[in-house]
């Protein structure tokens, strides 16, 4: 089964995340409704399950509820970012602006926090959230992480939270990260990764071709080895990919889920999903 082409993947992601942003704007402070917006339950389900409990209270102080509820991250990149006043920080796939708003506070008035997202509705929501938070040292742009709208060597830290897996052309993403980072610049990324190798089965091929699985951050995930190799090949040093969370099949692809999952052998499905995990990724650009 063939992997969807780049245009199809991007279109599906924009439609899915645009709908989530629109729902959040239509009903601020609430994300109840269907499986895509089910964070109002006593135990969050759907995409919100990735983001629950990831951020310290001090990070969320003053952050609009709409930014927190619309977050779809898989870990907290601020746990490894080690930001300093005056730095310029770029968040790839900034969504509703949660990580950018937190970063803006950490780098202070002399620093800048930038966010780029493929989905115009998410950018509009992020801009509103920044205004509501009273944050001015931020800038959000509609753009593609495979072709960043920023100058060479203009950024001190690149962050991302469960977004690199959504890119269909991974090499372009790493090319762009290396281009915009200053010498000695760092990446602080949280992402879904594959631990080991997926089995060479029809079920695995079906998952890799499924657009819902792409939008759910798993069909396009890199293996730990692939992540490390991409970074090393792009001149990064001190590369570390550290698995921090593991997930159940229902967390990864929550009900109502694709028909192929319900038709799969439960044991085979469980084994396939056991390879997926959330990870912290750290690396530094060479000092030259």
DAGI-V922941 format. One line per field, one symbol per residue. ss: DSSP state (H for helix, E for strand, C for the rest). phi: phi as a letter, one per 30 degrees, with the letter a starting at -180 (. if undefined). psi: psi as a letter, one per 20 degrees, with the letter a starting at -180 (. if undefined). A space follows every 10 residues. Layout:
BEGIN
ss: ???
phi: ???
psi: ???
END
This chain:
BEGIN
ss: CCCCCHHHHH HHHHHHHHHH HHHHHHCCCC CCCCHHHCCC CCCCCCCHHH HCCCCCHHHH CCCCHHHHHC CCCCCCCHHH HCCCCCCEEE EECCCCCHHH HHHHHHHCCC CEEEEEECCH HHHHHHHHHH HHHCCCCEEE EECECCECCC CCCCEEEEEE ECCHHHCCCH HHHHHHHHHH EEEEEEEEEE EEEECCCCCC CHHHHHHHHC HHHHHCCCCC CEEHHHHHHH HHHCCEEEEE EEEEEECCHH HHCCCCCCHH HHHCCHHHHH HHHCCEEEEE EEEEECCC
phi: .ddededddd dddddddddd ddddddbeib bdkcddbcdd decebidddd cdidcdeddd eideeddddd dbdcacdddb dhdbejdccc cdidhdjedd dddedddidd cbbcbbbdce dddddddddd dddiccdbbc bdacddaddb dehcbdbcca bibeddddcd ddddededdd ddeidbcbbc adbcdibddd bdddddedcd dddddcicdc dddeddedde dddcidbhdb ccdbbcbddd ddbdddcedd dddddedddd dddddcacbc bbabdeda
psi: pqpqrggggg ghgggghghg gghghhmpiq kqeaiilkji qhoqabhhhh ipjhpqhhhi pipqhhhghi pkriaoiiii hlqqpiqppp oplicjjghg ggghhhirhi rqpqppqioh hhgggggghg ghikpilqpp qprpiimplq qqliqhpprq nlhhhiphnh hhghghghgi pqpirqqnpp rprpobqqqm rhgghgghip hhhgijjhhj qqrggggggg gghjjqrlpp oophqqqrhh ggnqqprqhh ghiqphgggg gghiiprqqp pqrppqm.
END
